[in-house]
Amino acid sequence: MSKITPQPGIMDIALYQGGASHIAGVTNAVKLSSNENPFGPSEAAREAYRKAGFDLHRYPSTDHAALRAAIAEVHKLDADRIICGAGSDEIITFLCQAYAGPGDEVIHTEHGFAMYRICTLAAGATPVEVPERERITDVDAILAACTARTRLVFIANPNNPTGTMVGGAELERLAAGLPEHVLLVLDGAYAEYVEGYDGGARLVDARENVVMTRTFSKLYGLGGLRIGWGYGPAHVMDVLARVRGPFNLSQSALVTAEAAVRDRAWADKCREDNTRMRAWLAEALAEHGVPSDTSCANFILARFANQAEAEACDDFLKAEGLIVRRVGGYNLPNCLRITVGDEPSCRRVAHAVGQFMKVAR
Ligand SMILES: *Cc1c(COP(=O)(O)O)cnc(C)c1O
């Protein structure tokens, strides 16, 4: 045994399982496993990325001022209280690193996003899993789980992989009900898909104990570029700014994200398309006997009779060249998460699930 050992908690981290992107022996697989935008980024974003290729010898901006100004303008926020990171994953990492350590507790929900637990353990703190109510965040269960050791509460709204969300009144009740020493993190990775939802920005403005995280990986179609952001009260932003590396984002990522956030027409088109195909897919699956909760995001959590049926369906889809996501690791062994793709992909996956269900029951 080596005497060189990592910090406590590190070896409790299960390696993150990304969405598969290939099937052995299949050339034209359809990837519906990582909640990516099927149309990719806007043409303006692609053009900004191409241009950035001419300046690769220059160090990037350290203060991200241009991107923060663009985000602030579009979302009507205070640019001084925005922080940008390598995906919202990095903002989650900063929050855990800055606010939680050995002996501290970090709350996430029963079907919450895997990074909350990973980043908590990486910081040496203790993750605390709280039940949901029928796959919906339960504010009372979270409040009941708070102790003197709780430092952070993470909820994604809409949540991944359930697709469900809670309303503004519930978020306010949660923020107001937390002990004074607890910071609430509202992960808005899918907020862009909800017409008229600000991701919790107004709640951040109204309080001292709420932070919002956002990403360019989903609606904006820039998952491969790694860029996200956070918005919070000044005292939290001052803390996060100290743990952020000065060159955490490439200039390519910064200018591409700026072009992306300014292209409102593309964002609106992608949201509308998703809303339309999501409704179509949910109904098609329901007609085949596969129910799902009403999704507010760009995926559907399809529920099967049991784990065996869900896994058999996944195998069947794979053989058809369709990659979806198993979510047993999220305490949902009887479900498959299916990203809303473009129309041909949605038709293919719905048809294949129908074929499977004909023989399964
Ligand atoms: C995809 C996702 C993220 C975004 O991660 P990035 O690091 O920004 O790519 C954050 N939270 C949830 C719940 C997600 O599903």
The ligand as a Tripos MOL2 file, in Angstrom:
@<TRIPOS>MOLECULE
LIG
   15    15     1     0     0
SMALL
NO_CHARGES

@<TRIPOS>ATOM
      1 C1        -25.9770   19.9770  -17.6940 C.3       1 LIG1
      2 C2        -26.1490   20.4840  -16.3070 C.ar      1 LIG1
      3 C3        -25.3110   21.4570  -15.7980 C.ar      1 LIG1
      4 C4        -24.3550   22.1530  -16.7030 C.3       1 LIG1
      5 O1        -23.1160   21.7440  -16.6450 O.3       1 LIG1
      6 P1        -21.9980   22.5640  -17.4190 P.3       1 LIG1
      7 O2        -20.8290   22.3590  -16.5420 O.co2     1 LIG1
      8 O3        -22.4250   24.0060  -17.4490 O.co2     1 LIG1
      9 O4        -21.8790   21.9700  -18.7670 O.co2     1 LIG1
     10 C5        -25.5030   21.9330  -14.5230 C.ar      1 LIG1
     11 N1        -26.5070   21.4640  -13.7670 N.ar      1 LIG1
     12 C6        -27.3710   20.5470  -14.2320 C.ar      1 LIG1
     13 C7        -28.5040   20.1250  -13.3920 C.3       1 LIG1
     14 C8        -27.2030   20.0220  -15.5060 C.ar      1 LIG1
     15 O5        -28.0310   19.0810  -15.9600 O.3       1 LIG1
@<TRIPOS>BOND
     1     1     2 1
     2     2     3 ar
     3     2    14 ar
     4     3     4 1
     5     3    10 ar
     6     4     5 1
     7     5     6 1
     8     6     7 2
     9     6     8 1
    10     6     9 1
    11    10    11 ar
    12    11    12 ar
    13    12    13 1
    14    12    14 ar
    15    14    15 1
@<TRIPOS>SUBSTRUCTURE
     1 LIG1         1 GROUP 0 **** ****
